[in-house]
Amino acid sequence: MTTTTKFEMIQVPLGRLVPHPENVRTGSETAYTETSIAALAANIREVGLLQPLLVKATDKKSYGVLAGGRRLSTSGKCCPR
Protein backbone atom coordinates (compact mmCIF):
# COMPACT_ATOMS: atom_id res chain seq x y z
CA MET A 1 0.00 0.00 0.00
CA THR A 2 1.37 3.41 -0.98
CA THR A 3 0.93 6.41 1.28
CA THR A 4 0.72 9.84 -0.30
CA THR A 5 1.60 13.02 1.55
CA LYS A 6 0.23 16.35 0.40
CA PHE A 7 2.34 19.45 0.80
CA GLU A 8 1.00 22.98 0.77
CA MET A 9 3.06 25.88 -0.59
CA ILE A 10 3.15 28.76 1.90
CA GLN A 11 5.26 31.88 2.25
CA VAL A 12 6.93 32.32 5.63
CA PRO A 13 8.95 35.40 6.67
CA LEU A 14 12.63 34.57 7.32
CA GLY A 15 12.27 35.72 10.92
CA ARG A 16 9.81 32.90 11.61
CA LEU A 17 12.11 30.12 10.35
CA VAL A 18 14.13 28.16 12.89
CA PRO A 19 16.32 25.05 12.64
CA HIS A 20 14.34 21.84 13.21
CA PRO A 21 15.96 19.05 15.26
CA GLU A 22 14.77 16.47 12.71
CA ASN A 23 16.76 18.12 9.88
CA VAL A 24 19.11 15.42 8.56
CA ARG A 25 22.15 17.73 8.69
CA THR A 26 21.62 18.82 12.30
CA GLY A 27 24.85 18.22 14.15
CA SER A 28 26.92 17.81 10.99
CA GLU A 29 30.34 19.40 11.42
CA THR A 30 30.90 19.77 7.66
CA ALA A 31 27.49 20.88 6.38
CA TYR A 32 27.59 24.43 7.71
CA THR A 33 31.19 25.48 7.17
CA GLU A 34 31.82 29.00 5.86
CA THR A 35 33.33 27.59 2.67
CA SER A 36 30.39 25.26 2.06
CA ILE A 37 27.79 27.96 2.65
CA ALA A 38 29.68 30.54 0.55
CA ALA A 39 29.77 28.13 -2.40
CA LEU A 40 26.05 27.39 -2.05
CA ALA A 41 25.21 31.12 -1.77
CA ALA A 42 27.21 31.84 -4.94
CA ASN A 43 25.33 29.09 -6.76
CA ILE A 44 21.94 30.42 -5.60
CA ARG A 45 22.90 33.92 -6.76
CA GLU A 46 23.90 32.54 -10.16
CA VAL A 47 21.05 30.11 -10.93
CA GLY A 48 18.43 30.99 -8.32
CA LEU A 49 16.81 28.88 -5.66
CA LEU A 50 15.81 25.66 -7.41
CA GLN A 51 14.10 23.88 -4.54
CA PRO A 52 12.01 25.48 -1.78
CA LEU A 53 12.59 24.82 1.90
CA LEU A 54 10.51 22.12 3.58
CA VAL A 55 9.16 23.37 6.90
CA LYS A 56 6.97 22.12 9.71
CA ALA A 57 5.04 24.35 12.10
CA THR A 58 6.72 24.18 15.51
CA ASP A 59 4.33 26.52 17.29
CA LYS A 60 2.02 29.39 16.39
CA LYS A 61 4.93 31.74 15.66
CA SER A 62 7.65 29.69 13.98
CA TYR A 63 8.37 26.98 11.43
CA GLY A 64 11.20 24.48 11.74
CA VAL A 65 13.25 23.85 8.61
CA LEU A 66 13.23 20.10 7.95
CA ALA A 67 15.01 20.33 4.59
CA GLY A 68 16.92 23.38 3.43
CA GLY A 69 18.90 24.48 6.47
CA ARG A 70 21.97 25.17 4.32
CA ARG A 71 19.87 27.18 1.87
CA LEU A 72 18.43 29.12 4.80
CA SER A 73 21.90 29.78 6.19
CA THR A 74 22.86 31.59 2.97
CA SER A 75 20.45 34.31 4.08
CA GLY A 76 22.50 34.90 7.23
CA LYS A 77 19.93 33.15 9.43
CA CYS A 78 21.49 30.98 12.12
CA CYS A 79 21.37 27.24 11.54
CA PRO A 80 22.44 24.15 13.50
CA ARG A 81 26.11 23.34 13.69
Jmol script that loads the backbone (N, CA, C; Angstrom):
load data "model"
ATOM      1  N   MET A   1       0.836  -1.173   0.000  1.00  0.00           N
ATOM      2  CA  MET A   1       0.000   0.000   0.000  1.00  0.00           C
ATOM      3  C   MET A   1       0.888   1.245   0.000  1.00  0.00           C
ATOM      4  N   THR A   2       0.597   2.176  -0.872  1.00  0.00           N
ATOM      5  CA  THR A   2       1.373   3.407  -0.975  1.00  0.00           C
ATOM      6  C   THR A   2       0.682   4.529  -0.220  1.00  0.00           C
ATOM      7  N   THR A   3       1.450   5.258   0.557  1.00  0.00           N
ATOM      8  CA  THR A   3       0.927   6.410   1.279  1.00  0.00           C
ATOM      9  C   THR A   3       1.356   7.673   0.553  1.00  0.00           C
ATOM     10  N   THR A   4       0.424   8.582   0.362  1.00  0.00           N
ATOM     11  CA  THR A   4       0.722   9.840  -0.304  1.00  0.00           C
ATOM     12  C   THR A   4       0.620  10.976   0.704  1.00  0.00           C
ATOM     13  N   THR A   5       1.608  11.849   0.679  1.00  0.00           N
ATOM     14  CA  THR A   5       1.597  13.017   1.549  1.00  0.00           C
ATOM     15  C   THR A   5       1.384  14.250   0.702  1.00  0.00           C
ATOM     16  N   LYS A   6       0.477  15.099   1.122  1.00  0.00           N
ATOM     17  CA  LYS A   6       0.229  16.347   0.403  1.00  0.00           C
ATOM     18  C   LYS A   6       0.998  17.468   1.096  1.00  0.00           C
ATOM     19  N   PHE A   7       1.627  18.297   0.287  1.00  0.00           N
ATOM     20  CA  PHE A   7       2.335  19.452   0.799  1.00  0.00           C
ATOM     21  C   PHE A   7       1.634  20.700   0.302  1.00  0.00           C
ATOM     22  N   GLU A   8       1.619  21.713   1.127  1.00  0.00           N
ATOM     23  CA  GLU A   8       1.004  22.983   0.770  1.00  0.00           C
ATOM     24  C   GLU A   8       2.094  24.039   0.667  1.00  0.00           C
ATOM     25  N   MET A   9       2.087  24.806  -0.411  1.00  0.00           N
ATOM     26  CA  MET A   9       3.056  25.881  -0.593  1.00  0.00           C
ATOM     27  C   MET A   9       2.590  27.089   0.218  1.00  0.00           C
ATOM     28  N   ILE A  10       3.450  27.558   1.120  1.00  0.00           N
ATOM     29  CA  ILE A  10       3.153  28.755   1.899  1.00  0.00           C
ATOM     30  C   ILE A  10       4.371  29.668   1.877  1.00  0.00           C
ATOM     31  N   GLN A  11       4.160  30.934   2.119  1.00  0.00           N
ATOM     32  CA  GLN A  11       5.264  31.877   2.250  1.00  0.00           C
ATOM     33  C   GLN A  11       5.408  32.213   3.718  1.00  0.00           C
ATOM     34  N   VAL A  12       6.644  32.080   4.222  1.00  0.00           N
ATOM     35  CA  VAL A  12       6.932  32.324   5.630  1.00  0.00           C
ATOM     36  C   VAL A  12       8.045  33.359   5.714  1.00  0.00           C
ATOM     37  N   PRO A  13       7.870  34.420   6.504  1.00  0.00           N
ATOM     38  CA  PRO A  13       8.951  35.397   6.671  1.00  0.00           C
ATOM     39  C   PRO A  13      10.200  34.731   7.270  1.00  0.00           C
ATOM     40  N   LEU A  14      11.378  35.161   6.824  1.00  0.00           N
ATOM     41  CA  LEU A  14      12.632  34.570   7.323  1.00  0.00           C
ATOM     42  C   LEU A  14      12.707  34.571   8.837  1.00  0.00           C
ATOM     43  N   GLY A  15      12.205  35.607   9.461  1.00  0.00           N
ATOM     44  CA  GLY A  15      12.271  35.716  10.915  1.00  0.00           C
ATOM     45  C   GLY A  15      11.487  34.653  11.662  1.00  0.00           C
ATOM     46  N   ARG A  16      10.610  33.950  10.971  1.00  0.00           N
ATOM     47  CA  ARG A  16       9.813  32.900  11.611  1.00  0.00           C
ATOM     48  C   ARG A  16      10.372  31.500  11.359  1.00  0.00           C
ATOM     49  N   LEU A  17      11.492  31.415  10.624  1.00  0.00           N
ATOM     50  CA  LEU A  17      12.113  30.118  10.348  1.00  0.00           C
ATOM     51  C   LEU A  17      13.186  29.819  11.377  1.00  0.00           C
ATOM     52  N   VAL A  18      13.154  28.611  11.890  1.00  0.00           N
ATOM     53  CA  VAL A  18      14.132  28.161  12.886  1.00  0.00           C
ATOM     54  C   VAL A  18      14.638  26.783  12.486  1.00  0.00           C
ATOM     55  N   PRO A  19      15.842  26.410  12.921  1.00  0.00           N
ATOM     56  CA  PRO A  19      16.323  25.048  12.641  1.00  0.00           C
ATOM     57  C   PRO A  19      15.404  24.015  13.317  1.00  0.00           C
ATOM     58  N   HIS A  20      15.156  22.925  12.655  1.00  0.00           N
ATOM     59  CA  HIS A  20      14.337  21.842  13.212  1.00  0.00           C
ATOM     60  C   HIS A  20      15.261  20.699  13.623  1.00  0.00           C
ATOM     61  N   PRO A  21      15.077  20.135  14.806  1.00  0.00           N
ATOM     62  CA  PRO A  21      15.962  19.048  15.258  1.00  0.00           C
ATOM     63  C   PRO A  21      15.913  17.805  14.385  1.00  0.00           C
ATOM     64  N   GLU A  22      14.873  17.638  13.589  1.00  0.00           N
ATOM     65  CA  GLU A  22      14.769  16.472  12.706  1.00  0.00           C
ATOM     66  C   GLU A  22      15.445  16.689  11.356  1.00  0.00           C
ATOM     67  N   ASN A  23      16.039  17.862  11.120  1.00  0.00           N
ATOM     68  CA  ASN A  23      16.765  18.124   9.877  1.00  0.00           C
ATOM     69  C   ASN A  23      17.932  17.137   9.801  1.00  0.00           C
ATOM     70  N   VAL A  24      18.111  16.480   8.678  1.00  0.00           N
ATOM     71  CA  VAL A  24      19.111  15.420   8.560  1.00  0.00           C
ATOM     72  C   VAL A  24      20.542  15.924   8.749  1.00  0.00           C
ATOM     73  N   ARG A  25      20.795  17.205   8.539  1.00  0.00           N
ATOM     74  CA  ARG A  25      22.146  17.733   8.689  1.00  0.00           C
ATOM     75  C   ARG A  25      22.416  18.320  10.075  1.00  0.00           C
ATOM     76  N   THR A  26      21.422  18.305  10.959  1.00  0.00           N
ATOM     77  CA  THR A  26      21.619  18.824  12.301  1.00  0.00           C
ATOM     78  C   THR A  26      22.767  18.078  12.967  1.00  0.00           C
ATOM     79  N   GLY A  27      23.699  18.821  13.491  1.00  0.00           N
ATOM     80  CA  GLY A  27      24.849  18.222  14.154  1.00  0.00           C
ATOM     81  C   GLY A  27      26.007  17.911  13.237  1.00  0.00           C
ATOM     82  N   SER A  28      25.843  18.088  11.937  1.00  0.00           N
ATOM     83  CA  SER A  28      26.918  17.814  10.993  1.00  0.00           C
ATOM     84  C   SER A  28      27.999  18.880  11.108  1.00  0.00           C
ATOM     85  N   GLU A  29      29.226  18.460  11.288  1.00  0.00           N
ATOM     86  CA  GLU A  29      30.335  19.400  11.419  1.00  0.00           C
ATOM     87  C   GLU A  29      30.770  19.967  10.075  1.00  0.00           C
ATOM     88  N   THR A  30      30.440  19.311   8.972  1.00  0.00           N
ATOM     89  CA  THR A  30      30.896  19.774   7.664  1.00  0.00           C
ATOM     90  C   THR A  30      29.823  20.492   6.848  1.00  0.00           C
ATOM     91  N   ALA A  31      28.572  20.324   7.195  1.00  0.00           N
ATOM     92  CA  ALA A  31      27.487  20.875   6.381  1.00  0.00           C
ATOM     93  C   ALA A  31      27.415  22.393   6.415  1.00  0.00           C
ATOM     94  N   TYR A  32      27.778  22.994   7.537  1.00  0.00           N
ATOM     95  CA  TYR A  32      27.588  24.427   7.713  1.00  0.00           C
ATOM     96  C   TYR A  32      28.901  25.202   7.819  1.00  0.00           C
ATOM     97  N   THR A  33      29.927  24.739   7.144  1.00  0.00           N
ATOM     98  CA  THR A  33      31.190  25.477   7.169  1.00  0.00           C
ATOM     99  C   THR A  33      31.052  26.740   6.324  1.00  0.00           C
ATOM    100  N   GLU A  34      31.866  27.753   6.630  1.00  0.00           N
ATOM    101  CA  GLU A  34      31.818  28.999   5.863  1.00  0.00           C
ATOM    102  C   GLU A  34      32.053  28.755   4.378  1.00  0.00           C
ATOM    103  N   THR A  35      33.011  27.890   4.063  1.00  0.00           N
ATOM    104  CA  THR A  35      33.331  27.589   2.667  1.00  0.00           C
ATOM    105  C   THR A  35      32.150  26.927   1.968  1.00  0.00           C
ATOM    106  N   SER A  36      31.530  25.973   2.633  1.00  0.00           N
ATOM    107  CA  SER A  36      30.393  25.259   2.060  1.00  0.00           C
ATOM    108  C   SER A  36      29.220  26.201   1.815  1.00  0.00           C
ATOM    109  N   ILE A  37      28.921  27.048   2.777  1.00  0.00           N
ATOM    110  CA  ILE A  37      27.791  27.965   2.654  1.00  0.00           C
ATOM    111  C   ILE A  37      28.078  29.037   1.603  1.00  0.00           C
ATOM    112  N   ALA A  38      29.318  29.520   1.549  1.00  0.00           N
ATOM    113  CA  ALA A  38      29.681  30.539   0.553  1.00  0.00           C
ATOM    114  C   ALA A  38      29.512  29.989  -0.863  1.00  0.00           C
ATOM    115  N   ALA A  39      29.917  28.746  -1.077  1.00  0.00           N
ATOM    116  CA  ALA A  39      29.772  28.129  -2.403  1.00  0.00           C
ATOM    117  C   ALA A  39      28.296  27.967  -2.757  1.00  0.00           C
ATOM    118  N   LEU A  40      27.486  27.552  -1.797  1.00  0.00           N
ATOM    119  CA  LEU A  40      26.052  27.395  -2.046  1.00  0.00           C
ATOM    120  C   LEU A  40      25.404  28.751  -2.321  1.00  0.00           C
ATOM    121  N   ALA A  41      25.771  29.774  -1.566  1.00  0.00           N
ATOM    122  CA  ALA A  41      25.212  31.117  -1.768  1.00  0.00           C
ATOM    123  C   ALA A  41      25.558  31.635  -3.159  1.00  0.00           C
ATOM    124  N   ALA A  42      26.791  31.404  -3.597  1.00  0.00           N
ATOM    125  CA  ALA A  42      27.207  31.838  -4.937  1.00  0.00           C
ATOM    126  C   ALA A  42      26.385  31.132  -6.000  1.00  0.00           C
ATOM    127  N   ASN A  43      26.134  29.848  -5.813  1.00  0.00           N
ATOM    128  CA  ASN A  43      25.326  29.088  -6.761  1.00  0.00           C
ATOM    129  C   ASN A  43      23.891  29.603  -6.801  1.00  0.00           C
ATOM    130  N   ILE A  44      23.318  29.907  -5.646  1.00  0.00           N
ATOM    131  CA  ILE A  44      21.940  30.416  -5.599  1.00  0.00           C
ATOM    132  C   ILE A  44      21.862  31.778  -6.287  1.00  0.00           C
ATOM    133  N   ARG A  45      22.884  32.620  -6.075  1.00  0.00           N
ATOM    134  CA  ARG A  45      22.900  33.920  -6.757  1.00  0.00           C
ATOM    135  C   ARG A  45      22.962  33.745  -8.274  1.00  0.00           C
ATOM    136  N   GLU A  46      23.704  32.750  -8.726  1.00  0.00           N
ATOM    137  CA  GLU A  46      23.904  32.538 -10.161  1.00  0.00           C
ATOM    138  C   GLU A  46      22.695  31.907 -10.848  1.00  0.00           C
ATOM    139  N   VAL A  47      22.131  30.848 -10.257  1.00  0.00           N
ATOM    140  CA  VAL A  47      21.053  30.113 -10.927  1.00  0.00           C
ATOM    141  C   VAL A  47      19.700  30.245 -10.242  1.00  0.00           C
ATOM    142  N   GLY A  48      19.673  30.839  -9.069  1.00  0.00           N
ATOM    143  CA  GLY A  48      18.426  30.985  -8.322  1.00  0.00           C
ATOM    144  C   GLY A  48      18.187  29.809  -7.394  1.00  0.00           C
ATOM    145  N   LEU A  49      17.180  29.937  -6.590  1.00  0.00           N
ATOM    146  CA  LEU A  49      16.809  28.877  -5.660  1.00  0.00           C
ATOM    147  C   LEU A  49      15.959  27.871  -6.421  1.00  0.00           C
ATOM    148  N   LEU A  50      16.472  26.668  -6.575  1.00  0.00           N
ATOM    149  CA  LEU A  50      15.806  25.660  -7.408  1.00  0.00           C
ATOM    150  C   LEU A  50      14.807  24.809  -6.641  1.00  0.00           C
ATOM    151  N   GLN A  51      14.984  24.723  -5.335  1.00  0.00           N
ATOM    152  CA  GLN A  51      14.099  23.881  -4.540  1.00  0.00           C
ATOM    153  C   GLN A  51      13.721  24.635  -3.274  1.00  0.00           C
ATOM    154  N   PRO A  52      12.428  24.747  -2.979  1.00  0.00           N
ATOM    155  CA  PRO A  52      12.011  25.475  -1.783  1.00  0.00           C
ATOM    156  C   PRO A  52      12.371  24.720  -0.505  1.00  0.00           C
ATOM    157  N   LEU A  53      12.347  25.432   0.603  1.00  0.00           N
ATOM    158  CA  LEU A  53      12.594  24.816   1.903  1.00  0.00           C
ATOM    159  C   LEU A  53      11.368  23.994   2.297  1.00  0.00           C
ATOM    160  N   LEU A  54      11.597  22.931   3.043  1.00  0.00           N
ATOM    161  CA  LEU A  54      10.508  22.125   3.583  1.00  0.00           C
ATOM    162  C   LEU A  54      10.436  22.447   5.069  1.00  0.00           C
ATOM    163  N   VAL A  55       9.287  22.949   5.507  1.00  0.00           N
ATOM    164  CA  VAL A  55       9.156  23.375   6.901  1.00  0.00           C
ATOM    165  C   VAL A  55       7.992  22.668   7.574  1.00  0.00           C
ATOM    166  N   LYS A  56       8.032  22.707   8.904  1.00  0.00           N
ATOM    167  CA  LYS A  56       6.970  22.120   9.709  1.00  0.00           C
ATOM    168  C   LYS A  56       6.674  23.109  10.830  1.00  0.00           C
ATOM    169  N   ALA A  57       5.404  23.429  11.030  1.00  0.00           N
ATOM    170  CA  ALA A  57       5.043  24.351  12.101  1.00  0.00           C
ATOM    171  C   ALA A  57       5.518  23.791  13.436  1.00  0.00           C
ATOM    172  N   THR A  58       6.236  24.615  14.194  1.00  0.00           N
ATOM    173  CA  THR A  58       6.720  24.179  15.508  1.00  0.00           C
ATOM    174  C   THR A  58       5.865  24.759  16.621  1.00  0.00           C
ATOM    175  N   ASP A  59       5.283  25.895  16.385  1.00  0.00           N
ATOM    176  CA  ASP A  59       4.330  26.524  17.294  1.00  0.00           C
ATOM    177  C   ASP A  59       3.574  27.560  16.484  1.00  0.00           C
ATOM    178  N   LYS A  60       2.829  28.426  17.132  1.00  0.00           N
ATOM    179  CA  LYS A  60       2.021  29.393  16.394  1.00  0.00           C
ATOM    180  C   LYS A  60       2.849  30.506  15.767  1.00  0.00           C
ATOM    181  N   LYS A  61       4.125  30.626  16.157  1.00  0.00           N
ATOM    182  CA  LYS A  61       4.927  31.738  15.661  1.00  0.00           C
ATOM    183  C   LYS A  61       6.096  31.328  14.770  1.00  0.00           C
ATOM    184  N   SER A  62       6.464  30.057  14.758  1.00  0.00           N
ATOM    185  CA  SER A  62       7.648  29.688  13.983  1.00  0.00           C
ATOM    186  C   SER A  62       7.447  28.371  13.229  1.00  0.00           C
ATOM    187  N   TYR A  63       8.348  28.194  12.251  1.00  0.00           N
ATOM    188  CA  TYR A  63       8.367  26.982  11.431  1.00  0.00           C
ATOM    189  C   TYR A  63       9.776  26.418  11.460  1.00  0.00           C
ATOM    190  N   GLY A  64       9.906  25.138  11.743  1.00  0.00           N
ATOM    191  CA  GLY A  64      11.203  24.484  11.739  1.00  0.00           C
ATOM    192  C   GLY A  64      11.557  24.022  10.342  1.00  0.00           C
ATOM    193  N   VAL A  65      12.794  24.240   9.939  1.00  0.00           N
ATOM    194  CA  VAL A  65      13.251  23.853   8.607  1.00  0.00           C
ATOM    195  C   VAL A  65      13.702  22.391   8.641  1.00  0.00           C
ATOM    196  N   LEU A  66      12.914  21.523   8.027  1.00  0.00           N
ATOM    197  CA  LEU A  66      13.232  20.098   7.950  1.00  0.00           C
ATOM    198  C   LEU A  66      14.244  19.818   6.848  1.00  0.00           C
ATOM    199  N   ALA A  67      14.100  20.502   5.724  1.00  0.00           N
ATOM    200  CA  ALA A  67      15.007  20.332   4.589  1.00  0.00           C
ATOM    201  C   ALA A  67      15.282  21.717   4.014  1.00  0.00           C
ATOM    202  N   GLY A  68      16.547  22.083   3.980  1.00  0.00           N
ATOM    203  CA  GLY A  68      16.923  23.382   3.430  1.00  0.00           C
ATOM    204  C   GLY A  68      17.657  24.269   4.413  1.00  0.00           C
ATOM    205  N   GLY A  69      18.167  23.689   5.477  1.00  0.00           N
ATOM    206  CA  GLY A  69      18.901  24.479   6.470  1.00  0.00           C
ATOM    207  C   GLY A  69      20.110  25.189   5.882  1.00  0.00           C
ATOM    208  N   ARG A  70      20.810  24.522   4.960  1.00  0.00           N
ATOM    209  CA  ARG A  70      21.971  25.168   4.320  1.00  0.00           C
ATOM    210  C   ARG A  70      21.504  26.305   3.432  1.00  0.00           C
ATOM    211  N   ARG A  71      20.409  26.101   2.700  1.00  0.00           N
ATOM    212  CA  ARG A  71      19.873  27.180   1.866  1.00  0.00           C
ATOM    213  C   ARG A  71      19.450  28.355   2.740  1.00  0.00           C
ATOM    214  N   LEU A  72      18.825  28.069   3.870  1.00  0.00           N
ATOM    215  CA  LEU A  72      18.426  29.122   4.797  1.00  0.00           C
ATOM    216  C   LEU A  72      19.644  29.865   5.337  1.00  0.00           C
ATOM    217  N   SER A  73      20.715  29.147   5.615  1.00  0.00           N
ATOM    218  CA  SER A  73      21.900  29.783   6.189  1.00  0.00           C
ATOM    219  C   SER A  73      22.566  30.754   5.224  1.00  0.00           C
ATOM    220  N   THR A  74      22.295  30.636   3.921  1.00  0.00           N
ATOM    221  CA  THR A  74      22.861  31.594   2.969  1.00  0.00           C
ATOM    222  C   THR A  74      22.241  32.968   3.146  1.00  0.00           C
ATOM    223  N   SER A  75      21.103  33.034   3.836  1.00  0.00           N
ATOM    224  CA  SER A  75      20.445  34.313   4.083  1.00  0.00           C
ATOM    225  C   SER A  75      21.024  35.004   5.307  1.00  0.00           C
ATOM    226  N   GLY A  76      21.943  34.337   6.010  1.00  0.00           N
ATOM    227  CA  GLY A  76      22.502  34.904   7.229  1.00  0.00           C
ATOM    228  C   GLY A  76      21.777  34.449   8.472  1.00  0.00           C
ATOM    229  N   LYS A  77      20.703  33.682   8.304  1.00  0.00           N
ATOM    230  CA  LYS A  77      19.935  33.154   9.427  1.00  0.00           C
ATOM    231  C   LYS A  77      20.727  32.023  10.079  1.00  0.00           C
ATOM    232  N   CYS A  78      20.740  31.989  11.368  1.00  0.00           N
ATOM    233  CA  CYS A  78      21.489  30.981  12.120  1.00  0.00           C
ATOM    234  C   CYS A  78      20.922  29.587  11.894  1.00  0.00           C
ATOM    235  N   CYS A  79      21.778  28.636  11.735  1.00  0.00           N
ATOM    236  CA  CYS A  79      21.368  27.243  11.538  1.00  0.00           C
ATOM    237  C   CYS A  79      22.172  26.335  12.461  1.00  0.00           C
ATOM    238  N   PRO A  80      21.723  25.085  12.620  1.00  0.00           N
ATOM    239  CA  PRO A  80      22.436  24.155  13.502  1.00  0.00           C
ATOM    240  C   PRO A  80      23.846  23.891  13.051  1.00  0.00           C
ATOM    241  N   ARG A  81      24.708  23.644  13.980  1.00  0.00           N
ATOM    242  CA  ARG A  81      26.106  23.341  13.686  1.00  0.00           C
ATOM    243  C   ARG A  81      26.528  22.092  14.392  1.00  0.00           C
TER     244      ARG A  81
END
end "model"
wireframe off; spacefill off
backbone 0.3
color backbone group
